[in-house]
Structure formats: structure tokens, C-alpha cells
């Protein structure tokens, strides 16, 4: 039996249903090569990561969690759009680590060169802007827009969330035109991706969870 690369996808918040949603995203996308994925939840973290304080708590718990995992993974994906703890985790594991925000920025810059991030609450905007600047994507990013939807409401009230996100996308298109990628700036939006693409088939909409899964597989086979 061949030993295929194994990627550990970490949901850095403690909401198990969000981990399951990210696992379901893997079922609808294609990844490079024969890669296995394992999905784990960071149970010592807040239920949702909304702002820098939540990110710090989640990072501490995630580093502790990973230190107890078997040394069997070829790469890691951190499933928070803020790229929570990515740089600390790289230092700890000394192997490829990719955040879903990071993956989405690369994907969007290759697809259209200009992008707008559509995220959840305003408290997340400064963290996302700092991450974009740190990673060198500032010249590609036209705006970071807060929808006002709390992270957990994306799952609890998907129909209302879709209505709000559609209104936000309409405003982005009115302001920047259709020749711009729109990045869904939260892992919790992955379950709404198919509906959004169905309603905005002329736009480039980036699902960060899908981007992270695909690029982590490429890293394992590069």
C-alpha cells in the first residue's frame, strides 16, 4: 500500500460543526494528487474567532493541541481566514503550513490581480488588513468589507446570511465593477459558496477553505 501525503486541517475555533462543514467542502472540490486529509477541532479555543483577542486565545490552544498530535503530517492548513497562529505553527512544526486567508490571497491574485475581501464583523477588518500587508498583497486588495454577520450566524441562519452577502456583493460590484475577485473572508462562508456562485456566475468568487485544501495538496506534491 502506497503512503500518500497526509494534510492536517485544523479548525482553530472550537465549533465542531464548522470543522464538519470544511470537511464537506473537500467532497465538492478536486485536489492535486493522492492526498489524504484529516480534520481536527481546536476544542480549547473560543467558539468563533472574531478579532485579535480571540485569535490570541485560539493560537495558544492550537499550538498546545498540535504538540500532542502524532508526527505524521506532511502539511497543515489553518482554517481561519485571519490566518490565526500560522507563523507560530510554522516555527513549531517546521513543515508546510498554509492559512486559508493566505491561500485565498494567492488564488485571487492569480485569477484577477485585484480583490475585495467580504468578511463577517468589523472587528475582523484590522486583523485581515494587517495580514494582507504582512503577506505583501496590499497592492492587490481594493477593500475589506464587513457584512455585519457574526461567524456562527452563517451556520445558524444561512438564508438571512445569503441575503446580506448578496447585498454586500451588489455594493462591491457597483463600486468596483465585475472585473475583481471577491474573497469570502470567513471559513464559515464555505457552505454558502455554491449558492453565491449560482447567483453571481459572472464574478470570480473565492472560497478560502477550498483554496487552502487545494494549495496544501500542491505543497505535498511539489
Phi and psi restraints in degrees (value plus and minus 20) as a CYANA .aco file:
   2 UNK   PHI     -94.1   -54.1
   2 UNK   PSI     127.3   167.3
   3 UNK   PHI    -115.2   -75.2
   3 UNK   PSI      79.2   119.2
   4 UNK   PHI    -101.6   -61.6
   4 UNK   PSI     131.4   171.4
   5 UNK   PHI     -79.0   -39.0
   5 UNK   PSI     126.2   166.2
   6 UNK   PHI    -140.2  -100.2
   6 UNK   PSI     106.4   146.4
   7 UNK   PHI    -126.7   -86.7
   7 UNK   PSI     112.2   152.2
   8 UNK   PHI    -117.1   -77.1
   8 UNK   PSI      94.4   134.4
   9 UNK   PHI    -115.3   -75.3
   9 UNK   PSI      95.9   135.9
  10 UNK   PHI    -124.2   -84.2
  10 UNK   PSI     101.0   141.0
  11 UNK   PHI    -103.1   -63.1
  11 UNK   PSI      90.1   130.1
  12 UNK   PHI     -97.1   -57.1
  12 UNK   PSI     -23.1    16.9
  13 UNK   PHI    -122.2   -82.2
  13 UNK   PSI     155.7   195.7
  14 UNK   PHI    -118.3   -78.3
  14 UNK   PSI      -8.5    31.5
  15 UNK   PHI    -107.8   -67.8
  15 UNK   PSI      86.1   126.1
  16 UNK   PHI     -82.6   -42.6
  16 UNK   PSI     -55.6   -15.6
  17 UNK   PHI     -84.4   -44.4
  17 UNK   PSI     -49.8    -9.8
  18 UNK   PHI     -90.9   -50.9
  18 UNK   PSI     -56.1   -16.1
  19 UNK   PHI     -80.1   -40.1
  19 UNK   PSI     -63.8   -23.8
  20 UNK   PHI     -84.2   -44.2
  20 UNK   PSI     -57.3   -17.3
  21 UNK   PHI     -84.0   -44.0
  21 UNK   PSI     -60.8   -20.8
  22 UNK   PHI     -86.2   -46.2
  22 UNK   PSI     -56.3   -16.3
  23 UNK   PHI     -82.8   -42.8
  23 UNK   PSI     -59.4   -19.4
  24 UNK   PHI     -87.2   -47.2
  24 UNK   PSI     -49.5    -9.5
  25 UNK   PHI     -81.2   -41.2
  25 UNK   PSI     -58.0   -18.0
  26 UNK   PHI     -78.5   -38.5
  26 UNK   PSI     -53.0   -13.0
  27 UNK   PHI     -89.6   -49.6
  27 UNK   PSI     -40.9    -0.9
  28 UNK   PHI    -124.7   -84.7
  28 UNK   PSI     -17.5    22.5
  29 UNK   PHI    -140.4  -100.4
  29 UNK   PSI     146.0   186.0
  30 UNK   PHI    -124.2   -84.2
  30 UNK   PSI     117.5   157.5
  31 UNK   PHI    -140.3  -100.3
  31 UNK   PSI     138.8   178.8
  32 UNK   PHI     -96.4   -56.4
  32 UNK   PSI     111.9   151.9
  33 UNK   PHI      48.6    88.6
  33 UNK   PSI    -196.9  -156.9
  34 UNK   PHI    -110.9   -70.9
  34 UNK   PSI      70.4   110.4
  35 UNK   PHI    -137.4   -97.4
  35 UNK   PSI     115.7   155.7
  36 UNK   PHI    -120.1   -80.1
  36 UNK   PSI     126.0   166.0
  37 UNK   PHI    -143.8  -103.8
  37 UNK   PSI     117.7   157.7
  38 UNK   PHI    -140.4  -100.4
  38 UNK   PSI     117.7   157.7
  39 UNK   PHI    -133.6   -93.6
  39 UNK   PSI     106.3   146.3
  40 UNK   PHI    -150.0  -110.0
  40 UNK   PSI     135.0   175.0
  41 UNK   PHI    -131.4   -91.4
  41 UNK   PSI     118.7   158.7
  42 UNK   PHI    -108.5   -68.5
  42 UNK   PSI      60.8   100.8
  43 UNK   PHI     -86.8   -46.8
  43 UNK   PSI     -36.1     3.9
  44 UNK   PHI    -106.6   -66.6
  44 UNK   PSI     -15.2    24.8
  45 UNK   PHI    -120.3   -80.3
  45 UNK   PSI     152.8   192.8
  46 UNK   PHI     -83.0   -43.0
  46 UNK   PSI     141.7   181.7
  47 UNK   PHI     -83.6   -43.6
  47 UNK   PSI     -52.1   -12.1
  48 UNK   PHI    -164.5  -124.5
  48 UNK   PSI     130.7   170.7
  49 UNK   PHI    -123.5   -83.5
  49 UNK   PSI      85.8   125.8
  50 UNK   PHI    -150.6  -110.6
  50 UNK   PSI      69.3   109.3
  51 UNK   PHI      83.8   123.8
  51 UNK   PSI     152.6   192.6
  52 UNK   PHI     -85.4   -45.4
  52 UNK   PSI     -58.1   -18.1
  53 UNK   PHI     -84.2   -44.2
  53 UNK   PSI     -65.2   -25.2
  54 UNK   PHI     -81.2   -41.2
  54 UNK   PSI     -58.7   -18.7
  55 UNK   PHI     -82.4   -42.4
  55 UNK   PSI     -59.7   -19.7
  56 UNK   PHI     -85.4   -45.4
  56 UNK   PSI     -62.8   -22.8
  57 UNK   PHI     -84.1   -44.1
  57 UNK   PSI     -62.8   -22.8
  58 UNK   PHI     -85.7   -45.7
  58 UNK   PSI     -59.6   -19.6
  59 UNK   PHI     -81.9   -41.9
  59 UNK   PSI     -66.7   -26.7
  60 UNK   PHI     -78.9   -38.9
  60 UNK   PSI     -65.4   -25.4
  61 UNK   PHI     -87.5   -47.5
  61 UNK   PSI     -57.6   -17.6
  62 UNK   PHI     -87.1   -47.1
  62 UNK   PSI     -62.3   -22.3
  63 UNK   PHI     -83.5   -43.5
  63 UNK   PSI     -58.3   -18.3
  64 UNK   PHI     -86.3   -46.3
  64 UNK   PSI     -62.2   -22.2
  65 UNK   PHI     -81.2   -41.2
  65 UNK   PSI     -67.6   -27.6
  66 UNK   PHI     -85.2   -45.2
  66 UNK   PSI     -53.2   -13.2
  67 UNK   PHI     -83.6   -43.6
  67 UNK   PSI     -40.1    -0.1
  68 UNK   PHI    -118.2   -78.2
  68 UNK   PSI     -22.8    17.2
  69 UNK   PHI    -101.0   -61.0
  69 UNK   PSI     133.9   173.9
  70 UNK   PHI     -83.4   -43.4
  70 UNK   PSI     129.5   169.5
  71 UNK   PHI    -103.0   -63.0
  71 UNK   PSI      46.5    86.5
  72 UNK   PHI    -146.7  -106.7
  72 UNK   PSI     -14.6    25.4
  73 UNK   PHI    -124.0   -84.0
  73 UNK   PSI     120.4   160.4
  74 UNK   PHI    -108.7   -68.7
  74 UNK   PSI     -41.3    -1.3
  75 UNK   PHI    -181.7  -141.7
  75 UNK   PSI     143.9   183.9
  76 UNK   PHI    -149.1  -109.1
  76 UNK   PSI     125.6   165.6
  77 UNK   PHI    -139.2   -99.2
  77 UNK   PSI     110.0   150.0
  78 UNK   PHI    -120.0   -80.0
  78 UNK   PSI      94.2   134.2
  79 UNK   PHI    -107.8   -67.8
  79 UNK   PSI      28.5    68.5
  80 UNK   PHI    -151.3  -111.3
  80 UNK   PSI     112.9   152.9
  81 UNK   PHI     -84.2   -44.2
  81 UNK   PSI     -43.9    -3.9
  82 UNK   PHI     -91.5   -51.5
  82 UNK   PSI     -23.5    16.5
  83 UNK   PHI      36.7    76.7
  83 UNK   PSI      23.6    63.6
  84 UNK   PHI     -77.6   -37.6
  84 UNK   PSI      99.9   139.9
  85 UNK   PHI      50.1    90.1
  85 UNK   PSI      -9.4    30.6
  86 UNK   PHI     -79.3   -39.3
  86 UNK   PSI     -67.5   -27.5
  87 UNK   PHI     -89.6   -49.6
  87 UNK   PSI     -56.0   -16.0
  88 UNK   PHI     -87.3   -47.3
  88 UNK   PSI     -58.5   -18.5
  89 UNK   PHI     -88.8   -48.8
  89 UNK   PSI     -56.7   -16.7
  90 UNK   PHI     -78.2   -38.2
  90 UNK   PSI     -65.6   -25.6
  91 UNK   PHI     -81.6   -41.6
  91 UNK   PSI     -53.8   -13.8
  92 UNK   PHI     -98.8   -58.8
  92 UNK   PSI     -63.9   -23.9
  93 UNK   PHI    -116.5   -76.5
  93 UNK   PSI     -40.5    -0.5
  94 UNK   PHI      35.5    75.5
  94 UNK   PSI      23.2    63.2
  95 UNK   PHI    -172.5  -132.5
  95 UNK   PSI     153.4   193.4
  96 UNK   PHI     -78.6   -38.6
  96 UNK   PSI     111.6   151.6
  97 UNK   PHI    -153.6  -113.6
  97 UNK   PSI     111.2   151.2
  98 UNK   PHI    -151.2  -111.2
  98 UNK   PSI     113.9   153.9
  99 UNK   PHI    -108.7   -68.7
  99 UNK   PSI     131.9   171.9
 100 UNK   PHI     -90.6   -50.6
 100 UNK   PSI     -46.9    -6.9
 101 UNK   PHI     -85.6   -45.6
 101 UNK   PSI     -69.4   -29.4
 102 UNK   PHI     -74.5   -34.5
 102 UNK   PSI     -66.6   -26.6
 103 UNK   PHI     -81.5   -41.5
 103 UNK   PSI     -61.8   -21.8
 104 UNK   PHI     -85.7   -45.7
 104 UNK   PSI     -58.1   -18.1
 105 UNK   PHI     -83.7   -43.7
 105 UNK   PSI     -64.2   -24.2
 106 UNK   PHI     -82.0   -42.0
 106 UNK   PSI     -66.5   -26.5
 107 UNK   PHI     -81.1   -41.1
 107 UNK   PSI     -66.1   -26.1
 108 UNK   PHI     -87.4   -47.4
 108 UNK   PSI     -59.8   -19.8
 109 UNK   PHI     -85.6   -45.6
 109 UNK   PSI     -50.9   -10.9
 110 UNK   PHI     -98.2   -58.2
 110 UNK   PSI     -51.5   -11.5
 111 UNK   PHI     -98.3   -58.3
 111 UNK   PSI     -62.3   -22.3
 112 UNK   PHI    -161.3  -121.3
 112 UNK   PSI     -26.8    13.2
 113 UNK   PHI      52.2    92.2
 113 UNK   PSI     -41.7    -1.7
 114 UNK   PHI    -146.5  -106.5
 114 UNK   PSI     121.1   161.1
 115 UNK   PHI    -166.3  -126.3
 115 UNK   PSI     138.7   178.7
 116 UNK   PHI    -142.9  -102.9
 116 UNK   PSI     115.0   155.0
 117 UNK   PHI    -115.1   -75.1
 117 UNK   PSI     108.5   148.5
 118 UNK   PHI    -131.1   -91.1
 118 UNK   PSI      87.4   127.4
 119 UNK   PHI    -133.7   -93.7
 119 UNK   PSI    -182.0  -142.0
 120 UNK   PHI    -114.0   -74.0
 120 UNK   PSI    -112.0   -72.0
 121 UNK   PHI    -116.9   -76.9
 121 UNK   PSI     138.1   178.1
 122 UNK   PHI     -81.6   -41.6
 122 UNK   PSI     -47.1    -7.1
 123 UNK   PHI     -84.1   -44.1
 123 UNK   PSI     -41.8    -1.8
 124 UNK   PHI    -103.9   -63.9
 124 UNK   PSI     -37.9     2.1
 125 UNK   PHI     -80.9   -40.9
 125 UNK   PSI     -68.8   -28.8
 126 UNK   PHI     -80.9   -40.9
 126 UNK   PSI     -56.7   -16.7
 127 UNK   PHI     -85.4   -45.4
 127 UNK   PSI     -62.8   -22.8
 128 UNK   PHI     -86.9   -46.9
 128 UNK   PSI     -63.1   -23.1
 129 UNK   PHI     -81.3   -41.3
 129 UNK   PSI     -60.6   -20.6
 130 UNK   PHI     -83.8   -43.8
 130 UNK   PSI     -61.1   -21.1
 131 UNK   PHI     -84.7   -44.7
 131 UNK   PSI     -62.4   -22.4
 132 UNK   PHI     -81.0   -41.0
 132 UNK   PSI     -64.3   -24.3
 133 UNK   PHI     -84.6   -44.6
 133 UNK   PSI     -63.9   -23.9
 134 UNK   PHI     -81.1   -41.1
 134 UNK   PSI     -54.8   -14.8
 135 UNK   PHI    -112.0   -72.0
 135 UNK   PSI     -18.9    21.1
 136 UNK   PHI      62.9   102.9
 136 UNK   PSI       1.7    41.7
 137 UNK   PHI    -124.6   -84.6
 137 UNK   PSI      -7.0    33.0
 138 UNK   PHI     -79.8   -39.8
 138 UNK   PSI     -57.9   -17.9
 139 UNK   PHI     -92.4   -52.4
 139 UNK   PSI     -37.9     2.1
 140 UNK   PHI    -108.1   -68.1
 140 UNK   PSI     -44.4    -4.4
 141 UNK   PHI    -109.2   -69.2
 141 UNK   PSI      98.5   138.5
 142 UNK   PHI    -104.4   -64.4
 142 UNK   PSI     -50.8   -10.8
 143 UNK   PHI    -190.0  -150.0
 143 UNK   PSI     138.1   178.1
 144 UNK   PHI    -143.3  -103.3
 144 UNK   PSI      96.2   136.2
 145 UNK   PHI    -130.9   -90.9
 145 UNK   PSI     109.6   149.6
 146 UNK   PHI    -112.9   -72.9
 146 UNK   PSI     107.6   147.6
 147 UNK   PHI    -100.6   -60.6
 147 UNK   PSI     -40.6    -0.6
 148 UNK   PHI      66.4   106.4
 148 UNK   PSI     -15.4    24.6
 149 UNK   PHI    -110.5   -70.5
 149 UNK   PSI      99.8   139.8
 150 UNK   PHI     -81.1   -41.1
 150 UNK   PSI     127.6   167.6
 151 UNK   PHI     -72.4   -32.4
 151 UNK   PSI     -70.0   -30.0
 152 UNK   PHI     -90.6   -50.6
 152 UNK   PSI     -39.2     0.8
 153 UNK   PHI     -91.2   -51.2
 153 UNK   PSI     -42.5    -2.5
 154 UNK   PHI     -78.7   -38.7
 154 UNK   PSI     -56.1   -16.1
 155 UNK   PHI    -107.5   -67.5
 155 UNK   PSI     -57.6   -17.6
 156 UNK   PHI     -94.4   -54.4
 156 UNK   PSI     -55.7   -15.7
 157 UNK   PHI    -151.7  -111.7
 157 UNK   PSI      49.0    89.0
 158 UNK   PHI     -83.6   -43.6
 158 UNK   PSI     -55.8   -15.8
 159 UNK   PHI     -87.0   -47.0
 159 UNK   PSI     -64.8   -24.8
 160 UNK   PHI     -86.3   -46.3
 160 UNK   PSI     -59.1   -19.1
 161 UNK   PHI     -81.4   -41.4
 161 UNK   PSI     -61.5   -21.5
 162 UNK   PHI     -80.9   -40.9
 162 UNK   PSI     -62.2   -22.2
 163 UNK   PHI     -80.4   -40.4
 163 UNK   PSI     -64.4   -24.4
 164 UNK   PHI     -86.6   -46.6
 164 UNK   PSI     -64.3   -24.3
 165 UNK   PHI     -84.6   -44.6
 165 UNK   PSI     -59.0   -19.0
 166 UNK   PHI     -82.1   -42.1
 166 UNK   PSI     -60.9   -20.9
 167 UNK   PHI     -82.7   -42.7
 167 UNK   PSI     -61.9   -21.9
 168 UNK   PHI     -83.9   -43.9
 168 UNK   PSI     -63.3   -23.3
 169 UNK   PHI     -83.1   -43.1
 169 UNK   PSI     -60.5   -20.5
 170 UNK   PHI     -80.1   -40.1
 170 UNK   PSI     -61.1   -21.1
 171 UNK   PHI     -86.9   -46.9
 171 UNK   PSI     -58.2   -18.2
 172 UNK   PHI     -83.8   -43.8
 172 UNK   PSI     -64.2   -24.2
 173 UNK   PHI     -84.7   -44.7
 173 UNK   PSI     -60.7   -20.7
 174 UNK   PHI     -80.9   -40.9
 174 UNK   PSI     -55.4   -15.4
 175 UNK   PHI    -105.4   -65.4
 175 UNK   PSI     -61.1   -21.1
 176 UNK   PHI    -134.7   -94.7
 176 UNK   PSI     -27.3    12.7
 177 UNK   PHI      65.0   105.0
 177 UNK   PSI    -199.6  -159.6
 178 UNK   PHI    -109.4   -69.4
 178 UNK   PSI     -33.3     6.7
 179 UNK   PHI    -107.9   -67.9
 179 UNK   PSI      32.4    72.4
 180 UNK   PHI    -168.2  -128.2
 180 UNK   PSI     118.5   158.5
 181 UNK   PHI     -98.8   -58.8
 181 UNK   PSI     121.7   161.7
 182 UNK   PHI    -131.8   -91.8
 182 UNK   PSI      97.6   137.6
 183 UNK   PHI    -115.2   -75.2
 183 UNK   PSI     107.4   147.4
 184 UNK   PHI     -96.9   -56.9
 184 UNK   PSI      91.4   131.4
 185 UNK   PHI    -111.1   -71.1
 185 UNK   PSI      24.4    64.4
 186 UNK   PHI    -185.9  -145.9
 186 UNK   PSI     117.2   157.2
 187 UNK   PHI     -80.2   -40.2
 187 UNK   PSI     -51.2   -11.2
 188 UNK   PHI     -86.6   -46.6
 188 UNK   PSI     -32.7     7.3
 189 UNK   PHI    -104.6   -64.6
 189 UNK   PSI     -27.9    12.1
 190 UNK   PHI     -80.0   -40.0
 190 UNK   PSI     -52.7   -12.7
 191 UNK   PHI     -92.5   -52.5
 191 UNK   PSI     -36.6     3.4
 192 UNK   PHI    -119.0   -79.0
 192 UNK   PSI     -24.7    15.3
 193 UNK   PHI     -77.1   -37.1
 193 UNK   PSI     -69.0   -29.0
 194 UNK   PHI     -80.6   -40.6
 194 UNK   PSI     -62.2   -22.2
 195 UNK   PHI     -84.4   -44.4
 195 UNK   PSI     -61.1   -21.1
 196 UNK   PHI     -86.4   -46.4
 196 UNK   PSI     -63.6   -23.6
 197 UNK   PHI     -83.9   -43.9
 197 UNK   PSI     -56.9   -16.9
 198 UNK   PHI     -82.9   -42.9
 198 UNK   PSI     -51.0   -11.0
 199 UNK   PHI    -110.5   -70.5
 199 UNK   PSI     -39.7     0.3
 200 UNK   PHI    -149.8  -109.8
 200 UNK   PSI      38.6    78.6
 201 UNK   PHI     -89.8   -49.8
 201 UNK   PSI     -32.3     7.7
 202 UNK   PHI    -107.0   -67.0
 202 UNK   PSI     -27.0    13.0
 203 UNK   PHI    -122.7   -82.7
 203 UNK   PSI     138.1   178.1
 204 UNK   PHI    -114.1   -74.1
 204 UNK   PSI      86.9   126.9
 205 UNK   PHI    -131.6   -91.6
 205 UNK   PSI     108.2   148.2
 206 UNK   PHI    -125.8   -85.8
 206 UNK   PSI     103.4   143.4
 207 UNK   PHI    -111.7   -71.7
 207 UNK   PSI      93.4   133.4
 208 UNK   PHI     -86.7   -46.7
 208 UNK   PSI     -51.5   -11.5
 209 UNK   PHI     -84.7   -44.7
 209 UNK   PSI     -66.5   -26.5
 210 UNK   PHI     -81.5   -41.5
 210 UNK   PSI     -61.7   -21.7
 211 UNK   PHI     -82.6   -42.6
 211 UNK   PSI     -62.2   -22.2
 212 UNK   PHI     -84.5   -44.5
 212 UNK   PSI     -61.7   -21.7
 213 UNK   PHI     -85.0   -45.0
 213 UNK   PSI     -65.5   -25.5
 214 UNK   PHI     -84.8   -44.8
 214 UNK   PSI     -67.5   -27.5
 215 UNK   PHI     -90.0   -50.0
 215 UNK   PSI     -51.9   -11.9
 216 UNK   PHI     -85.8   -45.8
 216 UNK   PSI     -55.4   -15.4
 217 UNK   PHI     -86.3   -46.3
 217 UNK   PSI     -60.1   -20.1
 218 UNK   PHI     -81.4   -41.4
 218 UNK   PSI     -61.5   -21.5
 219 UNK   PHI     -79.9   -39.9
 219 UNK   PSI     -55.6   -15.6
 220 UNK   PHI     -92.8   -52.8
 220 UNK   PSI     -44.3    -4.3
 221 UNK   PHI    -131.4   -91.4
 221 UNK   PSI     -13.8    26.2
